Amino acid sequence: MKAPLGAFVEALAFALAAHDVPLTGTPKQAVFRIHRDTRFSHDKRPYKTNAGAVLTRDGDKRSPGLLYLQLDGECGFVAAGFYQPEPPTLAALRAGIAERGDDWRATVAALEAAGRPLSEEGAAKRLPRPFEAAVVGELERWLRLKSFTVSRRLSPAEMGAPDLVGTVTAFADAALPLLRFGWRAIDTYRGRKAA
């Protein structure tokens, strides 16, 4: 399974570059290992039942802002965005939303127009402290998020289709406003103290 997924990653990286989507990866960097970490798990099966890969701006799995693909025998999905970012990155994303509210609203509107609404799963119940007094209105809903992602299920027919690369590329292109907003926020606000 690793070799076919590696070939898919190469084809996808080429297609993304052709569509000016700044995400890349190589089979060695992007494909996740098939061995499960069973040290603290009750399930001691040694292998995963799915295959996953991630592409980022620089190809490093740890870079913020990614395209994630997971496939298994019955279903799959593709997701993009900033999933459970490290605290300094999360603070930068929230600062970007608070200080560039109009840009954030335009980003959310572009995602919704493309049929890829932002997931609100796992949102905090209250605003983070730095924003409690400073922010009001509809931005509160977004500042409570701990991840900023969009996703799309892949049916078995889509996973086996010859144009799976095209399907994933179109998804990444639709998610690009979120990635660009996040990268700009991280580059601008990371390391700054919140207001």
Secondary structure as UniProt FT lines:
FT   HELIX           2..18
FT   TURN            19..20
FT   HELIX           27..30
FT   TURN            39..40
FT   STRAND          50..56
FT   TURN            61..62
FT   STRAND          66..72
FT   STRAND          76..82
FT   HELIX           87..99
FT   HELIX           101..113
FT   TURN            114..115
FT   TURN            121..122
FT   HELIX           129..131
FT   TURN            132..134
FT   HELIX           139..143
FT   STRAND          148..154
FT   HELIX           156..159
FT   TURN            162..163
FT   HELIX           164..189
FT   TURN            190..191
//
